[in-house]
């Protein structure tokens, strides 16, 4: 899965991480778009043709998981 540990995201991640006050939201529209592209290509490589994400199910997750997934829904 695409993550901020990949080379193209490291510099931006570190700059956001070292900012004060620290932002808990590392996703902006450009980064989200790129991560989604990379994820889509990897899923196609292993044979997935379509994916559905149930927002209601995601909102029922514990808060510490929900915080990480909500920025993705904001920008998608």
HELIX and SHEET records of a PDB file:
HELIX    1   1 UNK A    7  UNK A   17  1                                  11    
HELIX    2   2 UNK A   29  UNK A   45  1                                  17    
HELIX    3   3 UNK A   55  UNK A   59  1                                   5    
HELIX    4   4 UNK A   63  UNK A   75  1                                  13    
END                                                                             
